[in-house]
């Protein structure tokens, strides 16, 4: 049984689609800084849980 799940989000700089592996237990409520897979800009990614659904919020790190 895998504890990670692949999720997608759009880069807040170039709007390109990005993928990330999320640990469904340990990543909820955490803030990660990732580089966009296309434009390499830093993205602040926050994982939220609403009921049984995981949600990602991607914002520009430098704003």
N, CA, C and O atoms as a CHARMM CRD file, in Angstrom:
* protein
*
  252
    1    1 UNK  N      0.84100  -1.17800   0.00000 PROA 1      0.00000
    2    1 UNK  CA     0.00000   0.00000   0.00000 PROA 1      0.00000
    3    1 UNK  C      0.88900   1.24500   0.00000 PROA 1      0.00000
    4    1 UNK  O      1.79000   1.37900   0.82800 PROA 1      0.00000
    5    2 UNK  N      0.62800   2.12000  -0.91100 PROA 2      0.00000
    6    2 UNK  CA     1.40600   3.35200  -1.03500 PROA 2      0.00000
    7    2 UNK  C      0.77600   4.45500  -0.18900 PROA 2      0.00000
    8    2 UNK  O     -0.44400   4.61100  -0.15000 PROA 2      0.00000
    9    3 UNK  N      1.63400   5.21500   0.48400 PROA 3      0.00000
   10    3 UNK  CA     1.14900   6.33800   1.28100 PROA 3      0.00000
   11    3 UNK  C      1.23600   7.64900   0.51900 PROA 3      0.00000
   12    3 UNK  O      0.84600   8.69500   1.03900 PROA 3      0.00000
   13    4 UNK  N      1.74600   7.60400  -0.71500 PROA 4      0.00000
   14    4 UNK  CA     1.84200   8.82200  -1.51100 PROA 4      0.00000
   15    4 UNK  C      0.82400   8.79200  -2.63800 PROA 4      0.00000
   16    4 UNK  O      0.35700   7.73700  -3.06800 PROA 4      0.00000
   17    5 UNK  N      0.50300   9.98100  -3.09300 PROA 5      0.00000
   18    5 UNK  CA    -0.45600  10.11900  -4.19100 PROA 5      0.00000
   19    5 UNK  C      0.04800  11.19700  -5.13200 PROA 5      0.00000
   20    5 UNK  O      0.48400  12.26100  -4.69200 PROA 5      0.00000
   21    6 UNK  N     -0.01100  10.92300  -6.41700 PROA 6      0.00000
   22    6 UNK  CA     0.38200  11.91400  -7.42200 PROA 6      0.00000
   23    6 UNK  C     -0.74100  12.93700  -7.56000 PROA 6      0.00000
   24    6 UNK  O     -1.91200  12.58400  -7.69400 PROA 6      0.00000
   25    7 UNK  N     -0.35500  14.21700  -7.52200 PROA 7      0.00000
   26    7 UNK  CA    -1.32300  15.29500  -7.69800 PROA 7      0.00000
   27    7 UNK  C     -0.73700  16.32200  -8.64900 PROA 7      0.00000
   28    7 UNK  O      0.48000  16.40600  -8.81400 PROA 7      0.00000
   29    8 UNK  N     -1.59400  17.08900  -9.26200 PROA 8      0.00000
   30    8 UNK  CA    -1.15900  18.11100 -10.19900 PROA 8      0.00000
   31    8 UNK  C     -1.58000  19.49800  -9.75100 PROA 8      0.00000
   32    8 UNK  O     -2.54700  19.66600  -9.00800 PROA 8      0.00000
   33    9 UNK  N     -0.82800  20.49400 -10.22200 PROA 9      0.00000
   34    9 UNK  CA    -1.15300  21.89000  -9.94500 PROA 9      0.00000
   35    9 UNK  C     -0.58800  22.74000 -11.06900 PROA 9      0.00000
   36    9 UNK  O      0.28200  22.28800 -11.81300 PROA 9      0.00000
   37   10 UNK  N     -1.07100  23.96000 -11.19700 PROA 10     0.00000
   38   10 UNK  CA    -0.58200  24.89100 -12.21500 PROA 10     0.00000
   39   10 UNK  C      0.42100  25.84600 -11.59600 PROA 10     0.00000
   40   10 UNK  O      0.22000  26.33700 -10.48500 PROA 10     0.00000
   41   11 UNK  N      1.49900  26.10600 -12.31300 PROA 11     0.00000
   42   11 UNK  CA     2.51100  27.05200 -11.85800 PROA 11     0.00000
   43   11 UNK  C      1.89300  28.44900 -11.82000 PROA 11     0.00000
   44   11 UNK  O      1.27400  28.86700 -12.79800 PROA 11     0.00000
   45   12 UNK  N      2.04800  29.18500 -10.70600 PROA 12     0.00000
   46   12 UNK  CA     1.48200  30.53500 -10.63900 PROA 12     0.00000
   47   12 UNK  C      2.25200  31.56200 -11.47400 PROA 12     0.00000
   48   12 UNK  O      1.80300  32.70100 -11.60100 PROA 12     0.00000
   49   13 UNK  N      3.38900  31.18800 -12.03900 PROA 13     0.00000
   50   13 UNK  CA     4.17100  32.08600 -12.90100 PROA 13     0.00000
   51   13 UNK  C      3.82300  31.86100 -14.37300 PROA 13     0.00000
   52   13 UNK  O      3.40500  32.78700 -15.06800 PROA 13     0.00000
   53   14 UNK  N      4.00200  30.60900 -14.84700 PROA 14     0.00000
   54   14 UNK  CA     3.84600  30.33400 -16.28400 PROA 14     0.00000
   55   14 UNK  C      2.59500  29.51700 -16.60600 PROA 14     0.00000
   56   14 UNK  O      2.31900  29.24900 -17.77600 PROA 14     0.00000
   57   15 UNK  N      1.83600  29.12000 -15.58400 PROA 15     0.00000
   58   15 UNK  CA     0.59700  28.35200 -15.71400 PROA 15     0.00000
   59   15 UNK  C      0.79600  26.93900 -16.26500 PROA 15     0.00000
   60   15 UNK  O     -0.18000  26.27800 -16.62300 PROA 15     0.00000
   61   16 UNK  N      2.04500  26.46600 -16.34000 PROA 16     0.00000
   62   16 UNK  CA     2.31200  25.10600 -16.81200 PROA 16     0.00000
   63   16 UNK  C      1.82400  24.09700 -15.77800 PROA 16     0.00000
   64   16 UNK  O      1.84800  24.35700 -14.57500 PROA 16     0.00000
   65   17 UNK  N      1.38800  22.96000 -16.26000 PROA 17     0.00000
   66   17 UNK  CA     0.95900  21.88000 -15.38800 PROA 17     0.00000
   67   17 UNK  C      2.18300  21.20500 -14.77000 PROA 17     0.00000
   68   17 UNK  O      3.13800  20.88700 -15.47900 PROA 17     0.00000
   69   18 UNK  N      2.16000  20.98700 -13.45800 PROA 18     0.00000
   70   18 UNK  CA     3.24100  20.33600 -12.72200 PROA 18     0.00000
   71   18 UNK  C      2.65900  19.17300 -11.93400 PROA 18     0.00000
   72   18 UNK  O      1.48000  19.18600 -11.58100 PROA 18     0.00000
   73   19 UNK  N      3.48200  18.17000 -11.65700 PROA 19     0.00000
   74   19 UNK  CA     3.08200  17.02100 -10.85800 PROA 19     0.00000
   75   19 UNK  C      3.95000  16.93400  -9.62200 PROA 19     0.00000
   76   19 UNK  O      5.11900  17.31900  -9.64400 PROA 19     0.00000
   77   20 UNK  N      3.37200  16.42600  -8.53800 PROA 20     0.00000
   78   20 UNK  CA     4.10700  16.25900  -7.28400 PROA 20     0.00000
   79   20 UNK  C      3.53900  15.03300  -6.56100 PROA 20     0.00000
   80   20 UNK  O      2.35000  14.73500  -6.67300 PROA 20     0.00000
   81   21 UNK  N      4.39300  14.33100  -5.82300 PROA 21     0.00000
   82   21 UNK  CA     3.96100  13.21600  -4.98100 PROA 21     0.00000
   83   21 UNK  C      3.65100  13.76500  -3.59500 PROA 21     0.00000
   84   21 UNK  O      4.49100  14.42800  -2.98600 PROA 21     0.00000
   85   22 UNK  N      2.45600  13.49500  -3.09800 PROA 22     0.00000
   86   22 UNK  CA     2.02100  13.98000  -1.79400 PROA 22     0.00000
   87   22 UNK  C      1.87700  12.79800  -0.84500 PROA 22     0.00000
   88   22 UNK  O      1.23100  11.80400  -1.17700 PROA 22     0.00000
   89   23 UNK  N      2.47900  12.90500   0.33300 PROA 23     0.00000
   90   23 UNK  CA     2.30600  11.93000   1.40300 PROA 23     0.00000
   91   23 UNK  C      0.99100  12.28100   2.09600 PROA 23     0.00000
   92   23 UNK  O      0.87700  13.32700   2.73600 PROA 23     0.00000
   93   24 UNK  N      0.00800  11.40300   1.96300 PROA 24     0.00000
   94   24 UNK  CA    -1.34200  11.71100   2.43800 PROA 24     0.00000
   95   24 UNK  C     -1.43300  11.86300   3.95500 PROA 24     0.00000
   96   24 UNK  O     -2.40800  12.42600   4.45300 PROA 24     0.00000
   97   25 UNK  N     -0.44800  11.37700   4.69500 PROA 25     0.00000
   98   25 UNK  CA    -0.46900  11.48200   6.15400 PROA 25     0.00000
   99   25 UNK  C      0.39100  12.64200   6.63700 PROA 25     0.00000
  100   25 UNK  O     -0.06300  13.45100   7.44600 PROA 25     0.00000
  101   26 UNK  N      1.61600  12.73400   6.15600 PROA 26     0.00000
  102   26 UNK  CA     2.57800  13.69200   6.70000 PROA 26     0.00000
  103   26 UNK  C      2.61200  15.05100   6.01400 PROA 26     0.00000
  104   26 UNK  O      3.09900  16.01100   6.61000 PROA 26     0.00000
  105   27 UNK  N      2.11500  15.17100   4.79300 PROA 27     0.00000
  106   27 UNK  CA     2.21700  16.44200   4.06700 PROA 27     0.00000
  107   27 UNK  C      1.04800  17.39300   4.31600 PROA 27     0.00000
  108   27 UNK  O      1.14100  18.57400   3.98100 PROA 27     0.00000
  109   28 UNK  N     -0.04600  16.90700   4.89600 PROA 28     0.00000
  110   28 UNK  CA    -1.21300  17.76200   5.14800 PROA 28     0.00000
  111   28 UNK  C     -0.83200  18.85400   6.14600 PROA 28     0.00000
  112   28 UNK  O     -0.30800  18.57000   7.22300 PROA 28     0.00000
  113   29 UNK  N     -1.10000  20.09500   5.77700 PROA 29     0.00000
  114   29 UNK  CA    -0.78000  21.23800   6.61800 PROA 29     0.00000
  115   29 UNK  C      0.64300  21.74100   6.46600 PROA 29     0.00000
  116   29 UNK  O      1.02000  22.73200   7.09200 PROA 29     0.00000
  117   30 UNK  N      1.43000  21.08100   5.65100 PROA 30     0.00000
  118   30 UNK  CA     2.82200  21.46600   5.45100 PROA 30     0.00000
  119   30 UNK  C      2.95300  22.42400   4.26900 PROA 30     0.00000
  120   30 UNK  O      2.14500  22.40000   3.34100 PROA 30     0.00000
  121   31 UNK  N      3.97500  23.25800   4.31900 PROA 31     0.00000
  122   31 UNK  CA     4.31000  24.16000   3.21800 PROA 31     0.00000
  123   31 UNK  C      5.63500  23.69800   2.63900 PROA 31     0.00000
  124   31 UNK  O      6.61500  23.52900   3.36500 PROA 31     0.00000
  125   32 UNK  N      5.66300  23.49400   1.32300 PROA 32     0.00000
  126   32 UNK  CA     6.87900  23.08100   0.62600 PROA 32     0.00000
  127   32 UNK  C      7.22100  24.14100  -0.40900 PROA 32     0.00000
  128   32 UNK  O      6.33200  24.78900  -0.96100 PROA 32     0.00000
  129   33 UNK  N      8.50100  24.31300  -0.67000 PROA 33     0.00000
  130   33 UNK  CA     8.93600  25.19100  -1.75200 PROA 33     0.00000
  131   33 UNK  C      9.52300  24.30600  -2.83800 PROA 33     0.00000
  132   33 UNK  O     10.50200  23.59300  -2.62000 PROA 33     0.00000
  133   34 UNK  N      8.90300  24.36500  -4.01700 PROA 34     0.00000
  134   34 UNK  CA     9.32000  23.57300  -5.17000 PROA 34     0.00000
  135   34 UNK  C      9.63500  24.50100  -6.32200 PROA 34     0.00000
  136   34 UNK  O      9.12300  25.61900  -6.37900 PROA 34     0.00000
  137   35 UNK  N     10.46800  24.05200  -7.23700 PROA 35     0.00000
  138   35 UNK  CA    10.70800  24.79500  -8.46900 PROA 35     0.00000
  139   35 UNK  C      9.78500  24.26400  -9.55300 PROA 35     0.00000
  140   35 UNK  O      9.57800  23.05600  -9.66200 PROA 35     0.00000
  141   36 UNK  N      9.23000  25.16700 -10.35500 PROA 36     0.00000
  142   36 UNK  CA     8.39700  24.77000 -11.48800 PROA 36     0.00000
  143   36 UNK  C      9.20900  23.87300 -12.40800 PROA 36     0.00000
  144   36 UNK  O     10.38200  24.14300 -12.66700 PROA 36     0.00000
  145   37 UNK  N      8.59500  22.81400 -12.89900 PROA 37     0.00000
  146   37 UNK  CA     9.26300  21.87400 -13.78500 PROA 37     0.00000
  147   37 UNK  C      9.51100  22.46200 -15.16700 PROA 37     0.00000
  148   37 UNK  O     10.25900  21.88300 -15.95400 PROA 37     0.00000
  149   38 UNK  N      8.89600  23.60900 -15.48000 PROA 38     0.00000
  150   38 UNK  CA     9.05900  24.24100 -16.78800 PROA 38     0.00000
  151   38 UNK  C      9.89000  25.52000 -16.70200 PROA 38     0.00000
  152   38 UNK  O     10.90600  25.64400 -17.38600 PROA 38     0.00000
  153   39 UNK  N      9.46500  26.48100 -15.86000 PROA 39     0.00000
  154   39 UNK  CA    10.14400  27.78700 -15.82400 PROA 39     0.00000
  155   39 UNK  C     11.13700  27.93500 -14.66700 PROA 39     0.00000
  156   39 UNK  O     11.83700  28.94400 -14.58300 PROA 39     0.00000
  157   40 UNK  N     11.20500  26.94700 -13.78200 PROA 40     0.00000
  158   40 UNK  CA    12.16200  26.89100 -12.65400 PROA 40     0.00000
  159   40 UNK  C     11.95400  27.97100 -11.59700 PROA 40     0.00000
  160   40 UNK  O     12.83800  28.17500 -10.76400 PROA 40     0.00000
  161   41 UNK  N     10.82500  28.66500 -11.60000 PROA 41     0.00000
  162   41 UNK  CA    10.53600  29.66100 -10.56800 PROA 41     0.00000
  163   41 UNK  C     10.11900  28.95000  -9.27200 PROA 41     0.00000
  164   41 UNK  O      9.53300  27.86900  -9.33100 PROA 41     0.00000
  165   42 UNK  N     10.41200  29.54200  -8.09800 PROA 42     0.00000
  166   42 UNK  CA    10.04700  28.90800  -6.82400 PROA 42     0.00000
  167   42 UNK  C      8.55000  29.04900  -6.52500 PROA 42     0.00000
  168   42 UNK  O      7.97100  30.12800  -6.64800 PROA 42     0.00000
  169   43 UNK  N      7.95100  27.93800  -6.13400 PROA 43     0.00000
  170   43 UNK  CA     6.52200  27.88000  -5.84500 PROA 43     0.00000
  171   43 UNK  C      6.33800  27.41800  -4.40500 PROA 43     0.00000
  172   43 UNK  O      6.94100  26.43400  -3.97600 PROA 43     0.00000
  173   44 UNK  N      5.50300  28.13300  -3.66700 PROA 44     0.00000
  174   44 UNK  CA     5.15000  27.72000  -2.31200 PROA 44     0.00000
  175   44 UNK  C      3.88500  26.87100  -2.41100 PROA 44     0.00000
  176   44 UNK  O      2.82900  27.35600  -2.81500 PROA 44     0.00000
  177   45 UNK  N      4.00600  25.60800  -2.03900 PROA 45     0.00000
  178   45 UNK  CA     2.91800  24.64700  -2.18800 PROA 45     0.00000
  179   45 UNK  C      2.42600  24.23000  -0.80500 PROA 45     0.00000
  180   45 UNK  O      3.20700  23.75800   0.02200 PROA 45     0.00000
  181   46 UNK  N      1.12600  24.40700  -0.55800 PROA 46     0.00000
  182   46 UNK  CA     0.52100  24.02500   0.71500 PROA 46     0.00000
  183   46 UNK  C     -0.51300  22.94000   0.45000 PROA 46     0.00000
  184   46 UNK  O     -1.29100  23.02600  -0.50100 PROA 46     0.00000
  185   47 UNK  N     -0.51200  21.91500   1.30300 PROA 47     0.00000
  186   47 UNK  CA    -1.43900  20.79200   1.17700 PROA 47     0.00000
  187   47 UNK  C     -2.51000  20.92800   2.25600 PROA 47     0.00000
  188   47 UNK  O     -2.20000  21.04000   3.44200 PROA 47     0.00000
  189   48 UNK  N     -3.77400  20.91800   1.83200 PROA 48     0.00000
  190   48 UNK  CA    -4.91100  20.99400   2.75200 PROA 48     0.00000
  191   48 UNK  C     -5.75900  19.73900   2.60100 PROA 48     0.00000
  192   48 UNK  O     -5.76500  19.10900   1.54400 PROA 48     0.00000
  193   49 UNK  N     -6.47100  19.38200   3.65900 PROA 49     0.00000
  194   49 UNK  CA    -7.41900  18.27700   3.57400 PROA 49     0.00000
  195   49 UNK  C     -8.80000  18.79100   3.93000 PROA 49     0.00000
  196   49 UNK  O     -9.00100  19.37700   4.99400 PROA 49     0.00000
  197   50 UNK  N     -9.76300  18.56500   3.02300 PROA 50     0.00000
  198   50 UNK  CA   -11.16500  18.91900   3.23500 PROA 50     0.00000
  199   50 UNK  C    -11.96400  17.62900   3.14400 PROA 50     0.00000
  200   50 UNK  O    -12.08100  17.04800   2.06500 PROA 50     0.00000
  201   51 UNK  N    -12.51200  17.17800   4.25700 PROA 51     0.00000
  202   51 UNK  CA   -13.18800  15.87900   4.34700 PROA 51     0.00000
  203   51 UNK  C    -12.20700  14.79900   3.90700 PROA 51     0.00000
  204   51 UNK  O    -11.16600  14.62400   4.53900 PROA 51     0.00000
  205   52 UNK  N    -12.51500  14.07900   2.84600 PROA 52     0.00000
  206   52 UNK  CA   -11.62000  13.02600   2.35500 PROA 52     0.00000
  207   52 UNK  C    -10.77900  13.48400   1.17200 PROA 52     0.00000
  208   52 UNK  O    -10.02600  12.69000   0.60900 PROA 52     0.00000
  209   53 UNK  N    -10.89300  14.74300   0.78800 PROA 53     0.00000
  210   53 UNK  CA   -10.19100  15.27100  -0.37900 PROA 53     0.00000
  211   53 UNK  C     -8.93300  16.03700   0.01200 PROA 53     0.00000
  212   53 UNK  O     -8.93600  16.78900   0.98800 PROA 53     0.00000
  213   54 UNK  N     -7.85700  15.84500  -0.75200 PROA 54     0.00000
  214   54 UNK  CA    -6.65400  16.65800  -0.59100 PROA 54     0.00000
  215   54 UNK  C     -6.69600  17.78500  -1.60700 PROA 54     0.00000
  216   54 UNK  O     -7.13100  17.58900  -2.74200 PROA 54     0.00000
  217   55 UNK  N     -6.24700  18.95700  -1.20300 PROA 55     0.00000
  218   55 UNK  CA    -6.22600  20.12500  -2.08500 PROA 55     0.00000
  219   55 UNK  C     -4.85400  20.78400  -1.99600 PROA 55     0.00000
  220   55 UNK  O     -4.26300  20.86600  -0.92000 PROA 55     0.00000
  221   56 UNK  N     -4.35700  21.25000  -3.13400 PROA 56     0.00000
  222   56 UNK  CA    -3.07600  21.94800  -3.19000 PROA 56     0.00000
  223   56 UNK  C     -3.31000  23.42600  -3.46100 PROA 56     0.00000
  224   56 UNK  O     -4.16900  23.79100  -4.26400 PROA 56     0.00000
  225   57 UNK  N     -2.54500  24.26900  -2.79100 PROA 57     0.00000
  226   57 UNK  CA    -2.53500  25.69700  -3.08300 PROA 57     0.00000
  227   57 UNK  C     -1.12000  26.05000  -3.51500 PROA 57     0.00000
  228   57 UNK  O     -0.16700  25.85500  -2.76100 PROA 57     0.00000
  229   58 UNK  N     -0.98700  26.56500  -4.71700 PROA 58     0.00000
  230   58 UNK  CA     0.32200  26.94400  -5.25800 PROA 58     0.00000
  231   58 UNK  C      0.35800  28.45500  -5.44400 PROA 58     0.00000
  232   58 UNK  O     -0.44400  29.01700  -6.19000 PROA 58     0.00000
  233   59 UNK  N      1.30100  29.11200  -4.75300 PROA 59     0.00000
  234   59 UNK  CA     1.45300  30.55900  -4.88000 PROA 59     0.00000
  235   59 UNK  C      2.90800  30.89000  -5.17000 PROA 59     0.00000
  236   59 UNK  O      3.80300  30.07700  -4.94300 PROA 59     0.00000
  237   60 UNK  N      3.12900  32.10000  -5.67700 PROA 60     0.00000
  238   60 UNK  CA     4.49900  32.56300  -5.92500 PROA 60     0.00000
  239   60 UNK  C      5.21900  32.70400  -4.59600 PROA 60     0.00000
  240   60 UNK  O      4.69100  33.31200  -3.66500 PROA 60     0.00000
  241   61 UNK  N      6.42400  32.14400  -4.49700 PROA 61     0.00000
  242   61 UNK  CA     7.15900  32.21500  -3.24100 PROA 61     0.00000
  243   61 UNK  C      7.60000  33.63400  -2.92500 PROA 61     0.00000
  244   61 UNK  O      7.66400  34.00900  -1.75400 PROA 61     0.00000
  245   62 UNK  N      7.90300  34.42500  -3.93300 PROA 62     0.00000
  246   62 UNK  CA     8.48500  35.74500  -3.72300 PROA 62     0.00000
  247   62 UNK  C      7.47100  36.85900  -3.53500 PROA 62     0.00000
  248   62 UNK  O      7.86300  38.01900  -3.40500 PROA 62     0.00000
  249   63 UNK  N      6.18200  36.54900  -3.51500 PROA 63     0.00000
  250   63 UNK  CA     5.15200  37.58800  -3.33700 PROA 63     0.00000
  251   63 UNK  C      4.84000  37.80600  -1.87900 PROA 63     0.00000
  252   63 UNK  O      3.99900  38.64100  -1.54500 PROA 63     0.00000
